[in-house]
Amino acid sequence: MQMLAQVHRCAVLRNFDPDVLSPHAAAELERVGRLLDRLNLAPPSCSRFPLWVEAEALAAYMSRATDSQRSLWHFLAKSHEQILNIPVSIDKVRSLVEGRPTLLVLDAYDEVSPQHRKAVIECVMDIADDMQIMRANTAILVTARPQAYEDELRAHKFEAWSLEPLTSEGAERHAAVLVGSDDNGERLLDLFRVARSESAILDLLNTPLHVALLVALLAESGLPPTGRHRLFSRYYHHVYVREQGRGGELGVFLEKYRDLVDELHRRIAFHILATVDEVSSHKGISADSFAKIARSLVHETELAEDDEETDVVHQLIRFARERLVLIVGVDSDKVGFQVKSFTEFLAAAHLVRTSDEHLIRERFRAVAALEQWRNVARFMGAAAFETDSLAERDLRDSIVTVLAELDRKEFAGVDALLLRGAELAIDLLSDVPDLEERYRRHLIPSAQTIEDLDNRNDALAKVAAADFDDRRIVELAGALYAPPAVDRDRNAAWRFLNKLAEHGNVGAAETAREYVHSVAPEVLPQLLWDIAVPQVVTSEELVGLIRQADPNMVRGSSGARDVGLPKGWAASAWQVLHGGSAQLRINVKLEGLWHLSGPRSMRSLQSSTAGLSAPPAECHPHWSAWALVGQVLEASGPGIADAPLRAFADMKDGGIVKHVPWPFHELLAGALPPSAVAVDAWYTAEDRWRESGVSLLDVETYLTHGTLGHRAAVSGFPFGAVHWSLPGRRDTRISTLARDVWDMWHDHRQGHPVYRAHVAENVLLPMCDYALKYEIGAPEPHQVRELIRAMSVSEETYLTFPTVCHALSQCPSDEEFAEIATRVVRWRWSTGQSRAEDPSAHNIIGQAHRLLDENVFHDLSWNIARQSKSSRTWDALTSYWITPANPGQAHWPLAKLLSTQGEPPSRREIARAVAATEFAWDLFEVVENVPFWSDETRAWVWEELLYQAGEPWMVYAPDIWRRGRPARAIPLAALELPTLDSAPL
């Protein structure tokens, strides 16, 4: 990411007169230009001023900043003050962002401790909202290691990109760039091809870093290492010998003190990781801490006769500020390593630097249980399995045992659900290609674990496809053919079988082929996403399966792979089954203020749906609806009338309604069909929205006529296809806009109920939520109740908790209260703006207890408990809902769990609540809000809920797992290692 920022920085500098650039800037421009030429890359077409932010540094700043300065704007200003050594105001940073294209990079998000991640994301989203209002041309990029990222940014509209492992061909292309095109480069590339042909090496070459390391080692000796640990070990030796061979003062020092420098690398690496949340970042430690470690180490070392301790320490400090093998100055006051993988490799070497095997085993157990130390454990395990010493066999057995215990609840408790043992086992299978057969059998996960570890199964299939014999394939097939009542993850087993097939496992291919030809049409869309072509089915067979598949059963979106389908109906239907991309949606603003997003663009869909209008014979009946979509997109059909509209009747019950172009979405949402298709008008309308946005006139036209007729070309917008969303910044102008929309909506109370319902649900109700959140001109409670009555009862409808309280307050009659309460419990609630006290919720609970039947009252109380943390609200819940419960009531187990009388709930009471709740996830949301529990009690209940529910996917939910448990540091005392405080001065 630093290189990306540097490329953009140089692109900006190219616009300046070379004569005004400093010699350093000119040299850097030339260096980056040569690098881009070497990599066959062009400079960015849009030069963006880079705003590079280390996520961990931002988290540290946010934890100590005052309220008035707790923003990313202030952090950027402070950062540039340090760089430029002059005062920088946030207004100057804003002016920079407004005046030119920028690139905001939040690097190493995974390095932020879990308890600080929410604050960091809120910072990024606040500045993103500001930039959007400023109409700034800014790209925002957040980077993280995949194993420590749980996709929490997707909820904030970020698009997740994953760096795929290098293919064999990709690795060779990268090596060719690195070696150059001269004779020596051709020789090295030939050596690389030979090394790549060995399976033990091929599995290592999945990242550019590993390719670069191998090229360097081949240039040195022509012989490749086998195994990831050996690769790093050989590279460290290669760099050491290279630096030593350069001679001079450093060369002499390296030759004289090899053991001292090696041990310094190991200790520095360990202390960087051990103190990452205290005094360092993952890249380095302070110069003072480095000096302290160096002084302690030199004191332990037998020096040459003519050397003094003080002189040797000063030499180490001086060398490290520039480069001491792999140690470099990473900042003005920090010393460390440029690549984190080297830090982890050397820290692992430090942990195994003892002859006490029992101690190594306990150290491995300690680091393997912590996510932030996972790669250290990975290097430790690989080192044990790669050694040729017979004395290490007991240690290998101990590692296998530790990995198994990490995934068993009787040993690891709720941490077993994280499956860290299985993940490390997969890593070791990849890192040690020549692993003995007996250890491979121990390390390969069971079929049940594979179902629970879906995110790592691609890596497992790549390194262990040959290990899955008929017995293991039969175990996997058991998940596919299990009865519906048995809780087995068919999707994970299916995906893994196809990955095995892609890597040459014939038994897996035969099993997958037999299964896919046996399932019902409604199951096929989900299976075809992951089917291996041509290993499981050929392209021709895939076309037949697409014809059989029910397109109404598409439940999400996924990028469509190129599987060699010919252009035409099959290729377009393949796109339909994948749901399409979010980039196909229309995103505009109402009066330049209010975001409207969600409608699927006809113009964007044209290229991907060509051919749908002429489906082949013997297709699933639901493809006829898509044939009509194709006719309209091609503007070749007879028109939408009552007869062809019947083809859409079944679509309403399927998830496909979210993936059709906006005119059809409107029809499925209840809009009146036009007398004739207005395709030209629809395309013109899309162009108009993109160019000019949406106005109040479009709202009025929609309320009167909808947006499917010819007048759409000049006025109207498909509000029935809009997603519910809120801006993230307070803007008082929206209050006036909301009043104008309300007046139009209210004036059309005799209009078409469907159009009024869409504007109420997708525009006015979110505006109400927004006004309550930011306290800017919220509508009266009676107005909110009028909106709620106008809306259709749908599980897709969202309300915020403050809006519900607002609607149920000040009801003029008991009948109206009961009517509104009965409606809102059928919809989804979200938290909205948190409130310390909410007297209206307290009163609502008492009134609901008096007026509502038991089931509606329970649902209302349950939803309030999931949303509110107010002590007064929970007093009311306790008085009317929790305490009155008795063993004869259906929700008694939940009430017993939440009871605050006496001791915290017992394990038995938690187990009963889990058994009585349809979705155990809901319990976490309620438990999080109980204001009478201490943090320790809440964390204990969370752990027990996870343990009792036994669902691994729940563990990866950041809002539950990370907020419920404090970050755990590595226990230094248990590892019997010195700390910085114990080092002599």
N, C-alpha and C positions, 0 to 999 in steps of 0.2 A: 504493500500500500504506500510505503514511503516512496517507492520508485514511481508509482502512478502519480503521486503528488509532484514529484520532481519533473516528470515528463510535462505535466501541465504548467508547472512553474517556468520551465524553459520555453514552452510554447508562448507564454505571455511575454517573456523577455525578448523573444525574436522580433516583437513589434517595436522594440526600442532601437535607437541609433546605437550601433556597436561602440561608438566612441564614448558614450556615457556610461558603459558598463565597466565594472571593476574587473581587474585581471582574473580574479577568482570566478566571477560570474561568466566571463567569456570562456574560460577553460571548461567550466561545467557545461555550458551550452555545447561546446565541441564534443565533450565526452558523451553526453546524452545522445547527440546526433549520431555519433559512431555506433553507440549501442543500439539505437533503433534501426540503423542500416544493417547491423549484424543480425538482428532478429527479424529482418524483413518486415518491419512495422513502420507505418506512416505516422507522422505527428498527428495529434487530435485535430479534427476539422474545426472544432469549437474550442478555442483555448480558454480554459477556466482557471481563475485564480484559486489555488488550493487552500482550503482551511482545514488543516490536518489536526485532529483531536485524538489524543490517547485516552481511551474510554476510562481507564483506571485513574488517570490524573484528573479527569472531569469528576469522577465519583468522589475522589478525595477533596476536590475543591467544593463540591456541593455539600459535603458533610460539615464543612467548617464555615461556609459563607453565611453572611447575614441574609435575612429574608429579602431585603431590598436589592441584593446583589446575587441572588441565587438564580442565575439564568446562564444559558450558553453564550448569550451576547457578552455578558460580563466576563465569562471565562476566556472567550476569544480576545477580548480587549486586554485582559491581564497577560495572556500568553504572548501577544504581540508587543506588549510593553517590555517583557523580558527579552524578547528577540531583538527589538530595535533600540532598547535602552532609552526610550523617550515616552512621555505620557501618550496613551491611546485611549480615547473615549469610545463608548459603545456607539455613539452617533457616527464616529468615523468608520466603524466596522459596518454599520447599517448602510452608510453612504457607499462603501465599497461594494456591498452585496447588491444594492439598487443600481449601481452604475455599470457593472460588468458581469458576465457569466462567472459563476463560482462553482467549486466542487467541495462539498463538506464531507470529509471522511472521518467517521468514528471508528477508530482502529482497535482491535482486540477487545470487543465487547465481552467475550467469554472470560476475560481476565478480571472483570468487575465482580466483586463478591456478591453473592445472591441477594443479600439484604439491601444492596445499593442499586440494583439494576432498575427497579421501578423508577427511582429518581432520575437516573440517567435517561431512560426512555422518555419520561415526561419532559425533560429538557429538550431532547431532540424534536419531539412532537410540537412543543411550544414554538421553537424557532422555525419549524417547517410551516406552521400555521402563519407565523409572521411573514415569512418569505412569500407565501401564497398570496396574502393580502397585499404585499408590496409589489406583486407580480414580478418577483425576482426570478431570473434565469439561473436556477440552482439545481444541481444534482446532489442527492444525499446517498452516501454509501456507508453501510455498517458492516464490519467484518467480524467473523468469529470462527473459531474451530467448530466443526460440526458436532463433535461428541459432547460439547458443553453448551450447545444451543438447542432450545426446545421449541423453536418456531413461534416464540412469543411476539415477534414483530409483525407477523402476518395480520393480526387483529388491527394493526395501525396502518394497513394498506401498503406495507412494504412487499415487494415481490422478491421471493427467496431464490437466489441463484446458488447452486452448489458446484464447486470445482470437481469435476469428474476425474477419476484416476486416469492417468495417461494410458492410452492404448499402446500396444507394441509399436505401431507405426508412428504414433505421436512421440514416443520416447526417442525413436531414431531421428525424427525430424528435429527435435530439440538438441540432440547430440550433434547433429550435422551443423547446426547454427553455432554451437559452442566450439567445435574443433576448427572451423574455418574451411576454406576450399583449397589450401595449398597441398603439397605432397604429404606433409606431415599430418595434415588434417584428414586426408583420405586414408592414411595408414591407421590413424586412431579410430576413424569411423568403421574400418574393416574389423579392428579389434572389438569395437563396441558391438558390431553385428554378431560376431562369434560369441561374445559373452552373453548377449541377449538370447541367443538360441538355447542356452542352458536354462531349464525351468527354474532352477534354484535362484538364478539371477533375475529372470524375467519378472517374477512376482514382486521383486523389490523396486522395479523401475516404474513406479506408479505416480511419482511426483517429480517436478523439475529439479528439486534439491537432490534427490537420489541420483538422478541422471548426471547432474553436475559433479557429484562426489565420485561416481564411477568413472567419468571421463578423466577427472584429475588423477585417479589411481592408475588408470590404464596408461596415461601419459608418463607416469613415473616408472611402472614396472611391467606393464603389458599383461598383468595377471589380475583377474577380477576376484573380489572376495565373495563369499557365500554367506548370506545372512545379514540382517540389518545392523545388528550390534557389531559384527566384524567390519561392515562398511564404515561405520562411524569411527571405530577404533583405528582402522587403517588410515582413514583420512586425517585423524588427529596426528598420527605418527608422520604422515606425509607432510603436513604443514609444519610440524616441529622440525623435521630434517631440512625442509626448504628454508626456514628462517635461520636455522643454525648454519647452513651452508653459505648464507650471504656474508658471513664474516662480520668484522667490525666488533664493537663493544658488545652488542647484543649476541652475536654469534658465539663469542667466547664465553659469555655468561651462560647461554643455553647449553653449551657443551659441558661446562663445569658443574652446573646445578640441575641436571635433568630431573632427578627425583624431587627436588624442591619445587620446580616449576610444575611438574605433573600434579603434585599434591596440592599446590596452590590453586590450580584449575579446579580440582575436585572440591575443595573446601569453598571456594568462591561460588561455584555453581550451586552447592547445597544451601549455602546461606542466602543466596538470592531467592531461592524457592521457599525456604523456611521462613523468611521475613517479608514475603511479598505483600502482606496486608499491613505491615507495620512501618518499616523504614525504607522499603525499596519497591521497585516495580519488577516485572518479570525479566527486564532487560539488564538491570544492574543494581549495585548497591552504592552508597555514598563513598566518596574517596576516603573519608575518615574511617568508615567500617572496613574498607579494603586494607588500609594501613594497619588497622588493629589485627586483622587476620594475618597479614604478611608478617607483622612483628612477632606474633605468637608462633608462627610456623618457623621463622628463621631462628627463633630462640630454641626450638626443638631440634634443629638441624646441625649436624657437625660441619662446620665451615672450613674452607681452606685456610691454611696457616696465616696467610697474609691478608685475610678479609676480616673486617669488623662487622658485627651485627647491624649497626646503624647504617653503614655504607651499603650493605646488601639490601636492606629494607628500602633505602632511598632509590637504589637502582630498580627494584621491582616496581615501585610507585611510578618512577619516571618512564620505564618501558611500557607499563600498563596504560598510561594515558595516551600512548600512540598505538602500539600493538605488541603484545607479548603472546605469541603463538595465536590463541583464539581470544584472549582477553584484550579488550579495547576500551578506550574512553567513549562511552555512548552518549554522554552529555557533558556539560561544563563541570559538573560535580559528581558524575557517576562513572563507575567502571563496571564492565560486565561483558556480555556476549551479544553479538548482533542477531543470532538465530537461536530461538528458544529451544529447538531440538538439541543443540549442542549443550545448553545448560542442563537439560534433563538427562542427557547421556552421561555427562560428567558427575552430576549429582548421584546418579545410580552407581557409578564407579566408586564414589565416596562411601555409599551405604554398604557395599560388599567388601570394603577394604578392611577385613578382619578375618582371622582364622577360626572364629567361633561360629560354627554353622548354625547353632541354635539362635544366636543373635541375628544372623542374616535372615533366618526364617521369620523372626518376629518383626524385623524391619520391613521385610517384604509384605507381611500381613498388614502392618500399619499403613504403608503407602498405597497398597492395592485397594484399601477400603475408601480412599479419598479421590474424588474426581480430579482435583487439581494436580494430583501426583500420579495419575494413571500412567503417563508415558515414562515416568521414572520406574514404576513397577514393571512396565513393559521391557525396558532395557535390562533391569535386574533379572527378569525371567529368561530373557534371551541369552544373557551372559552365562547363566547356569546351564542352559541346554546346549550351548555351542562349545563348551569346554570339552576337551578330550580326556580330562582327568577322571579316573574311576572313583576318586574320593568324592566327586560331586554328585554321584548317583543318589545318595540319600537326600541331598538338597533338592534335586529334581523331584523326587517323590514328595517332599514336603511342599513344593510349589504346587504340584497337582492337587494335593490335599487342601491347601489354602484356597485355591481357586474354587474347588467344590464347596467348601464351607462358606465362602462368600455368598453363595446363592441358596443357602439353606437357612430357613427362618430360625431353626433351633440353635444355630450358631451365630447368625448375623442379625437376627430380629427382622424388623421391617426393612432394613437395608438390603435384605436378600432380594426384594422385589426389583432392585436396580439392576440385577443380573451383571454386576461388575465382573464376577468370576468368569462368566461365559464370554463377555466382551474381551477380557484379557486373553482368554484361551484362543479366541479367533485371531487376535493380534499375534500371539506366539506362533500359531500355525503359519501365518504369513511371514513372520520375521525369521523363522528357522526352517527353511525349506527342506533341509536334510534331517529333520527330526525323526528319531527312532519310531518304528511302527507302534510299539506299546504305548508310548506317550501320545502319539496322534490319536489313538483310540480313546484315551482318557480325556483328551482336550476337546474332542468333537461334541457339541451339545446334543442333548436328547431332542426328540421330536417336539415334546411339549415346550422346551426352552426355545427352540427355533420359532415356534408360533408366537412366543412372547417377545422375541428379540428381532422383530421384523426389520428394524433399521440397520442391522449389521449383516443380514443374510446374503446380500450381494457379495460382500467380502468373503464370507464363509464358503459360498459356492465356488468362488474363483480359486481358493487355495485347497479345497477339500472335495472337489467333485468326484475324484476317483475313489475316495474313501467311503462313499455312500453306496453300499452293496444292496442286494435285494431285501435284506432284513430291515435296513434303515429306510429304504424306499417304501416298504409296506407300512412302517410306522407313520411316515408322513401321509400316506394315502388314507390312513385311519381318520385323520382330521377332515379330509374331503368328504368321506362317506359317513361321518358320524351323524346320528339322528339329530334333528333340529333341537331337541330338548337338551342335548349335550353341549355344554359351553366350550366349543373349540373354534379357533380362529382359522376358518377355511381360507381366507384371503392370504394370510401369511404362508400357509403351507403351499397354496397354489403358486404364489410368486416364487417361493424357494425352489419348487420342483422345476419351474421354467428356467430359473437361473442355472440350476444343475444341468438342465438339458442344453442350454447355451454353451456350457463349458464341457460338453461332450459326454454327459452321463446318459447312456442309451436307455437304462431302466427308468430314469425319471421322465424322459421324453415319451416313452410308451405309456407310462401311468397317466401323465398329463393328457395325452392324446385320447386315451380311453375315457377319461373323465369328462373332457370338454364336449365330447360327442354324446354324452349321456344326460346332460343337464337340460332344464327347461329354458325356453326362450328368454324369460325374464331374468335369468341368472347370467346369461351370456355377456351382456354389456360389461359387467364388472370383471369377468374373466378375460375378455379379449384385450383389456388394457395391458396385461402382463404376458400374454401368450408369446412363446418363443417361435419365431419364424426364421428359417424353415425347419428347425429341429423338431417341433411338436406338430405343426401343420405347415403345409406349403402355402404359397400366396393364393393358389387356386382354391384350396380347402378353406382358407380364411374368408374368401369372398362368400362361400356357401354359408359359413357361420354368421357372417354379417347379415346376410339375407334372413336367417332364422331369428336373429336377435330382436328383442323388443326395445325399440329406441326410447320408449317412454320410461324405461327403468334406469336411465342414466342419472346417477346421483351426485355427480361432482364434475370437476374439470381436471384434465391432465393433458400434458403436451403429447400430441400424436406422433408416434415414431414413424419413420419411413420404412415400411415393410415391403416395398416393391409392388404396391398395387397400381394397376394401370389407371390413367386419368379417366374420369367419368364417374358413374354412380358409385362404385365401390369405394373409390378414394374419398369422395364427398361424404358417404355414409360413415366411413372410418372417422372422419373429423367430427361428425355428429355424435358418435359414440364416446368421443373424448370430451364432449361438453364445451369445447372452445376456450379461448383465452380471455382473460379479463381485459386485455388490450382491445377487444372488439366492442367494448362498451362506450357509450356516449357519456362524457363527463363535462358538464357546463354549469353555469351559475344563473340563478334567478336575480335579475336586476344587478348583476355583478357582485352580489353579496352572499347568497345562499346556495350551497353546493347541491347539485342534482346529479346523481350518478346511478347507473344501473341498466338503462335501456340498451339492448343489443343492437348494434349498428347494422343496417341492411347493406350499406356500401362495403363495410369491412368483411361481411360474410360472403359477399359475392364470389370471390375467388376460391373460397374453401368449400363452397356448396354447389359448384357447377356440376350438372348432371343429375341432381336429385329429382328433377322434374320427370325423368323417364326411368322409373325403377324396373328391374327385371321381373320376370314372372316368378311366382311362388315366394314372394317376400312376406315377411310378417305383416299382418294387416295395418299395423300402426305406421308403417313406412308411407302409407298413402297420404297421411297428413304432411309429411316432409316433402312428398312430391308436389303438393300444393305450395309449400314454402319455396321450393325450387322454381316453380312456374312464376311465382310473383317476383322473386329476385331476378329472374331472367326476363321479366316483363313479357312473358309469352303465353300466360294462361288466360282462360276465359273470364276470370274475375272471381271475387269472393262473393258468393251468394249463400243462401240457406243450405243448399244441397252439399256443396263441398265443405261447408263449415262443420257438418256432422263428423267429418274425419277427425276433428279436434276434440270430440266429446270425451274420449278416454284420456286425453293429455292432461286434463285438470287433475287427475289422480296421480300423475307421475312427476318426477323432478324435472322432466325435460322442459316444462313451462318456463323455467328460468333461462333456457338456452336458445329460445326461438327469437327471431327478430322482433323489434318492439311492436309492429302492427299486430302480430299474432299474439304477443303477450297481452296486449290490450284486449283483444278479442277473448282470450281465455280468462281474462280478469272481469269479463262481463260487459265490455263496451258494445254498443250497437253496431252491427256489421253495416258497411256502406252498401249502397246499391250497385257499385262497380268499383273495381280496384283502381286506386289512385297512385300507382307506382311512381310515376314521374313526380307527383306532388310530395310523396314520402321522401324520395331522394333529395328533392329541393329543400325540404324541411330540415333534413340532417345537415346539409351545407349551411343553411341559415343559422341553425343552433350553434354550430361550431364557429361561425364567423361573428355572430352578434349576441350569442347567449340567449337567455329566455327572459321575457318581459312579463309584466302584469297583464298585458293584453293577451298573452298566450294562456294565462290562467283563466281569464274570463271566457276566452273562446273554448277552452276545454270544458269548463263547467256548462257551457251552452250546447256545444256540438260534438264534444270529443275531439279526436285528432286523426280520424281515419278518412275523412272526406278530402275533396280537392282543396278546401280552404287551408289544409295543413301547410301548403306551400308558403302561405303568408302569415299564418297565425295558428297557435296551438302547440302543445307539447304532451308526450305520453306519460302523464303523471301516474298512471296505473302500473308502469314498469320501473318506477324509481325505487331505489333502496333507501331505507331509513338511515339517516346520518346526521351528525351535528358538527358544526365548525368548532375548532378548538381554542378560539380566542374571543374575548368579550368585544362586541361591536354594537354600540347603542343604536346604530342605524337599522339593525335587524328588527328592533321593536316597532319602528314605524312601518317597515315592510310587512311584518306580521299583521298589524292592524289593517293594512290595505287588503291583504289576502283574505283576512277574516270578513271584512265588509263585503267583498265580492262573493265569498262563499255563502254568507248569511243571506245576501240578496237573492241568491239562486236556490233558496230552500224548497222551492217547488220544482226544481230541475231534476235531471236524471239522477236517481239515488246512487248509481254506480260511480258516476263522475264525482259526485260530492263525497262519496266514501273515500275515493282515491286521494283527493286533495286533503281531506281531513287526516287520513292516516299517514300519508307520505310527505306532507308539507306542514300543515297547521299543528299537528300533534308534536312533531319534532321541534317546531318553533316554540311551542309551549314548554317543552323540556328545556330548551335552550334558555328561555326567559327565566325559568325558575332557577336554573343552574347559575346564571350570571346576575340574577336579580335586576332584570331590566324590563319593566312593563309586562309582567305576567298577566295572562287573561284571567278573567273572573272564574271562580269555580263552576258557575252555571254554564259558562261558555265551553269549558272542558267537558262537562257532562253532555252537552249538545254534540260535541265532536264524537264522543264515545258512542252515543246512540246511533250516529250516522254511519259508523264503521261496521264492516262485516265481522263476524266472529270467526277468527282464523288463528291457527297456531303460529302463523308467520308474523302476527302483529306484535310489536314491541311497545311497552310502556316503561317509563322510569318510575321508580318508587316515589319521588317527590310529586310527580304528576298524579299518581293514584291517590296520594294523600290529599292533594289539592282538589281533586274531583269529588272525593268522598266527604270533604269538609263542608259545612254549612248547607247540607241538603235540607230543603224546606219540608220534607216529609219522610216518614219511615219507609213508605213504599218506594220513593225515588232512591233512597240509600240502598235498599235491598236490590233494586233493579240494577244499579250501577255496579255494586259489589259483585253480583252474580255474573256480570259480563266481564269484569276485569280479571277475575280469577282464571278465566279460560285463556288468557293471553300470557305472553312471556314478559317478565319484568327484568329490568336491569337496574343497577344501583343508582345511577345518576349522581347528583351532587351529595356527598356525605354530609350529614348534619349531626352535631353533637347532641342536640336535643330536638325533639319533634313532637310537641304536645298534640298536634292533630292526629298523629298515628296512635298515641295513647288513648285518645277519646274514641277514635275509630274502632279500636279493638273492643272497647266496652260496648259501643253501640251495635257492633256486628254480633257480639255474643248474645245480645238481647233479641236481635231481629232475624238472624240467618239460621237456616237449618244446620245440623251438625257438620255435614260434609262440606258445605260452602264455607262455613266458619273455619273449619280446619284448613281448607285450601288457602283462605285469605291469611290466616295466622301463619301458616307455613311460609307463604311468600314474603310476609313482613319479616319473619325471623331470618329469612335468607338475605334480606336487604339492609336491615337496620342494626346499628350498634348502640343505639340510644338506651341509656339506663332506664329512662321513664317508659320507653316503649316496651322494654323487656320486663319491667315491673307489671305492665298491663298483660303481657303475654303470660307471665307466671300466674297472675291472679285469675285470668279467665280461660286460659288454654292449657297450660302445663300442669298446675297444681290440681285442678279438678279431675284430671284424667284418672281412670282406674283400670285395672287389668281387663275389664270387660270391653273397653273401647279399642277400636282398631289401631288408633295411634298411641296407645299407652306405652309401647316400647320407646317411641321417640320422646314422649313427655318424660319418661323416667330418665332417659339419657340427659335431657336438658335441665332437669330439676337442680336447683341451686341450694336446696336444703340439705345440710349435712355435708358429707364427704363427696368428692368428685365421683362420677359414675364408675362402676366396677367394670372389669373385663366382661363379665356375664351380661351386664346391662348394655354395653356397647355391642356385643354379639347379637343380642336380641334386636337392637335398633337396626343393625345392618340387615338382619334376616327379614325384618318387617318393611324395609324400604325398597321400592322397586329399583331406584337408581341410587346406589351408594354415594355417588358423587354429590347428590343434593345434601347429604349429611355434612360434608366438609364446609359447604357454604353457610350452613346454620351454625355449626360449631365455631367457625371463625368469628362470629358476631357476638357470642355470649359475653356480655360486659362484666359479669361477676366472677369470671375465672381469671386466675393469674396466667401470665405468659407460660409458666412452667406447666400448669394444669392443661392449658389449651394445647401445648406441644405434645404432652403425653397422650391426650385424647386423640389428637391427629394421628400419632404413631399407631395407636391401637386400632383406629378406624382403618388405616392402611393395612395393618396386619390382618385384621378380621376379614376385610373385603378381599384381600389377596389378588388385586388387579394390578399387574405391573404398569399398565398405561397410566394409572392414576399418579404414580410416583413422579412422572415426568411433567406434571402440571405445575408450572412455576408459582401460580397464585396460592397453591396449597403447600407444596413441598418446601419451597424456598422460604416463604414467610413463616411457615410453621416450625422450622428448625433453624437454630443458629448455625452460622458457618463453623465448621470444625477445622481446627489447625492440626498440623502434624505434631504428635506428642514427642517433643525432643528428648525429654527425660527418659521416656520408655525406650528410645533408640540408643541410649547411652552414647550420646554425641555431645561435644562441647558447644555451647552457645556463644554468641558474641560477648555476653556479659561475663562469661567465665574465662575469656581469653586474657592473658596478662597484658598489662599496659607496657 
